[in-house]
């Protein structure tokens, strides 16, 4: 049985701990910003022990894997400490707020030989795997265009505030680093194609919020992209889109068909052809193998975000046990998203096309 530890006691720690429990792990320990908060989180989440410091948690030899669920600016330092302790690590995205820190994490995990994963969990919707299989199998044909968006409204009012708006806590990018990273990961994962260059524009509609002033992180960003395979595309990311709660959508057009996935309606895939379009339901016996593998309940019984997260954590733990699960997002994929985010920010600031440097491989 895997014994899991957690850094942070907020919403993401709740999600991670549910998934660890679903994967039959022992919830061994937690540390938060203060000992008091750690004790409260342990009681709330059903974790066996709370620790007064990260060093104390990492000194516990019974803990096998640590989930980093803290503000963005803390990820690199904390994940490096976990790796240095010889433990496996699941680190929230963005993996780091700079390319250099993300590269250091990838190198450290490789040297230590630990499993190091990033929860790009939308990969674990069965119909995302179905879309990926259709592209890989040639059913979509030559890729022509990509359209994607990730829209939320939780920061719509000027009075809404959060640590993420602060550069010191969240990094220089907010909306794109936070949710755009999911979008670009999903685009590249489904298409198997690499984004090679981007042009972009970004906006901060509220420079001041309830307790944050002179805000420099973006509320929204628009991107034009080109891929290695010759496709073109557009991406829109916003945290101030009224009525949109977690609207992550991609549509890929090829020479034979288009495919569309909507995260708020994750049990279906739209397939468009010139002569007719159809909705493909999550019916395991008719899906490609990897999509069927992640179909946890029969068709007609909805699967959602927590199910996708459960699949990610289960595969992370399988990797710890020595298996090689298909499509598991590792630190290399986290680095890839940091590189694209950096390019988008530089493109928006310069008004020029920016090449995506490096590669996750």
Phi, psi and omega in degrees: 000130176288137175253122186252141171243160185224137173249117185106147183232020182269205185303314183293326176296324176299313181297313180299317183292324176299317181291322177297319179295319179297330179274009177066032174277161170269125179276093194275326184191160180213148173226140180233193186294334175220157177303324180295315178293325177297318179295318179295319180295320179299318179292317182293321186265353180076033178271141188298318186217149171249146182243151182282343181206163177296321179302320180294318178298314184290339179281348180284112184290347182278344181280124181266320186222143180239132177262121180266111187232050186242174176304151190309316186294345180267347188303310187298309182298316183288318179295323176297321178295319178298313180298318179298334177277001178079020182255154174288159187217137169243115185244128178302155175272157351295145182305321178204169180262357174226154178297318182301317178294320179295319177298320179297321179295317179299314181297318182295318180295320179296315181296319182284340181071029180262157172283127183223112187233159180235132186282070165278075195284344180294342171300339189262008166287129181307323184284341169292317177296325177294317178299316180299317180295323179293320178293311182297328181277359178085004183291332179279334182088200178293132182286127179256309186212158181227130175232127181218153176209152173221107188239134175223167179230014189289346176246024185296315182280145180298332179285347177287136184216162182190155179301335184295338181286344184269125180304320183297329181262322188254346184097174186289337175251139176249288186300315184287318179295323185285305184246333176297331178298321175298318184295312182291326176296317181295318179300311182289326180293315182289317185278335187069014182247152181259136170286126185256330176203156185221149165240148188206161172221145179222158180219140168248103186282333179238105178286336178233139176233196187305312182232005182242130182239158178052048182292135181245352178276152189276144171276332184206155177212140175242139187226138167250137186226159169231150181245166179299328181277359177099003177282157173240161182194172177226146177227139175231127180234131179209141172252013181226045181253102187307132176086348180264116185269312178204057189272086175262118184222141171226146173222128184240124181252128177239185182287342182251321181201165172251152174228141181226136179233135180236115185297334178281350174226067195280354184270007178224159175231129176273129177238120182248132173232165184296326183273336181189157174238158179209161175256123179263118181276161174283088179237101195308320186292345181251003183264163173295160191304313184289329175292318179296323180302323184270000178278098191278336181227161182299154176306142183094347175253103192301139169252149183218205186302311182295325176297318178297318179296320178300319178297319178298311182294320178301318179289326176298316179290327175297321177295322176301324180281000176103001178277172180231076183296142179293131171076018180287122181283119183253182183301329177300323178288325174297319176299318179302315180294323177296320178297317180292319178301315178300318179295319178298316179296318179293323178295319179294323182284328184267337186073017183239161171292139180237129177284144175276118183270151176071183181205154180285343184284000000 
